[in-house]
Amino acid sequence: MTTDRRLLLLTVVVCAACGRTTARPEGATAAFGLTENQRVRIHVSPVDVATFRPTVEVSGTVAFDGDHSTQVLAPISGPVTRILVEPGAAVTAGQPLAYVSSPDFSAAVGAYRKAQAAASNALRIAARDSALFANDALARQDLEQAQTDAASAVADRDAALDQLHAIGVDSATIEAIRQNQPIQVPQGVIRSPLPGSVVERLITPGQLLQAGQTPTFTVARLSTMWVMGNVFEHDLPDVAVGDPVDVEPSDSSRTYHGRVDYVGALVSADTRATTVRIITENPGEGLKKDMYVRLAIHSLHARRGVLVPTSAVLRDDQNLPFVFLAKSDSSFERRTVVVGSRLDDRLEIASGLAAGDHVITEGGLFLQFAQNQ
């Protein structure tokens, strides 16, 4: 081999060696140093192990307060003759919402008239037989039969009266029936079962209703609302009934305040989350049904853990959290951590740090850039 060929081969080998780099295992941490001028940009703080009450942040959906809202079913069958209220109207318990022309109404009135007459006659006979028995003019057996007939007639009358109440007949009409007075053209009434606001009208004039089946209105009290949130199972130890909750709509117009009212007993197999119900006040009725909101559940149960400023935690290309540690030899080390709850301007570190560590709270982005060079 000539001298020129040997020199050419040596040059190729050296260039190839310069082009190779030492592979670093994925996820491994490495210490590196900075110059004095570069260190001026770095702020270091010791890791704080403290007692705190964690905050669990989840999303939720607004619903009507199930204890003070209901869908009103038609109590009687027949076509709607008149609608008395529209959505947005405030109503009281027992207030008429609509009228229905129904044979059920006429049948119930007729049944009550017959039952009332039968009860009055049976009571009169029982009173007469009691007087005859007192004068030894009637056998005891006949008296007992008259008393039994009277009790049965009274029970039938009371059942007919309950039926009138069930289909919405008002007290004035019932009193007129008792006095055997004429009443207006028979028609049924759909009444509100509770006070609140009419939030839905589900019927139209002329629509044929089926008793106990056709929904007619939805009435709800809007001063309080339910918010249904989903808490992941790893956060469940920090959520309990009675915990205060901040409810914030997506437009961040204002913050509402409530409390945890119920924590579900099941974890969804698909989402690994449990349903949590929050009751919140609704001043100004700003919360609407099916609105999406953000929830901050403030646990009342205190625990101890590692806390660092939020500025100390950075994210890598895979969105995994990490911090930079200041070492005793004046170098710096990158360490992957697991983030827990957030407390204002601090984050809980569930794993990856311990008491005695010193983290970089300012200048972390500069270190990340320097390490990647």
Secondary structure, DSSP 8 states (H G I E B T S, - for coil): --HHHHHHHHHHHHHHHHH------TT---EE---HHHHTT-EEEE-EEEEE--EEEEEEEEEE-TTSEEEEE-SS-EEEEEE---TT-EE-TT-EEEEE--HHHHHHHHHHHHHHHHHHHHHHHHHHHHHHHHTT-S-HHHHHHHHHHHHHHHHHHHHHHHHHHHTT--HHHHHHHHTT---SS--EEEE-SSSEEEEEE---TT-EE-TTT-EEEEEE--SEEEEEEEEEGGGGGG--TT-EEEEEETT----EEEEEEEE-S---TTT-EEEEEEEEE-GGG---TT-EEEEEEE-SS-EEEEEEEGGG-EE-TT--EEEEEE-TTS-EEEEE-EEEEEETTEEEEEES--TT-EEEEESHHHHHHHHH-
